[in-house]
Amino acid sequence: MTFDTTDLTRELDAHLADADSALAQRFPGERPDRQPVHTVYVPASRYDASLVPRWGEEALAVLDEHGGDPQAYAALLGIGPDLAEDVVGRVRAKLATEPVEDLRVDFEDGYGAPADDVEDAAVDASAAALLESVRAGTVAPFHGIRFKSFEAPTRARGVRTLARFVEAVAADGSLPDGFVVTLPKVTSVEQVEAMVVACERLESGLGLRSGALGFEIQVETPQAILGPDGTALVARMVHAAAGRCTGLHYGTYDYSASLGVAAAYQSMEHPAADHAKAVMQVAAAGTGVRLSDGSTNILPVGSREAVHAAWALHARLVRRSLERGYYQGWDLHPAQLPSRYAATYAFYREGLPAAAERLRNYVGQVDSGVMDEPATARALADFVVRGLDCGATDDAEVKELTGIDRHRLDVLAKRAAG
């Protein structure tokens, strides 16, 4: 006798219907669009419409002055000699064409707390500059502002800056493509809920489509990682954002200082930082919310020795983040761009041959020494697509190595429908 499972399946379907619905709503999967490899923070008082190409020129100038030939620069960053010419060539091309992938005009810590009329003027000037860069075609693909936090002492100023800037750049009834804002120093789920309310009111008041405003949550307070009830509040924050949260950004120095870590030991690789970022990673998994590591405040400026030491440190930290599944970080100075892109390109170019071979074997159902499952194939495809997005490889090279076109790759990486 064979047990008929039809009635049991119907019963289980009914029992799990709410759970199935909640899972689909809360964990919709990864976002289909490109993720930038970094976010550049620039104080509003220093931002103008020519900043992005100027940063590219300044980055190339410091690379010319202190980088040496490709072999020397690669060796300084711990990149193998076989990749030196290719990686440095790609870095130079990137700096000449798209030096900044994501830009945040900063009205928070990097800007200070001037009088209201001074900040209002800076909001107006930077909004006009952003629109000018859009018209000129020099805007970073992703861009926006960081305003002051929703903590009581800065809330009114933060809301005022947010509303004034959004109104200025949405003069034609829509926001520029790639526009996103950053909510800093979040200490409660209620602040995220308040940000959702602010977005809804701005959209309604300015005639924007519902859902037009997305925001990132900066994780730079211990309250975001561990609430008073012992739960990881950052996970609740993600779901309290009503689908508007696009990213979780780790704040290296505010978070470390909040825990009492001495200034000399505050770092992206401190154990406290690794703990916070591991919690963020689990909280964001499957939600479509992306992760960004923080920054190093050791800048490549000054003597040749100082520049070289800062480049080597930055490249090592970028590589460390990439290996841990943090595909984005912060940059604070033009001279950090060469090491950002060199470390990023080396990461993808080193891994490309093996990832491509495994994808080719998976799609072709070829027996090999590695038996990959669909989830691993998705991760392999995602790795290759990320390399394509940032310029570490190109469509022709990937097609030759994998036998797969870009659309098929996007499908495997869950970025497109089949």
Summary of the structure (lengths in Angstrom):
residues: 418
radius of gyration: 22.7
end to end distance: 40.8
largest distance: 83.5
contacts: 1344
relative contact order: 0.11
helix: 57%
strand: 9%
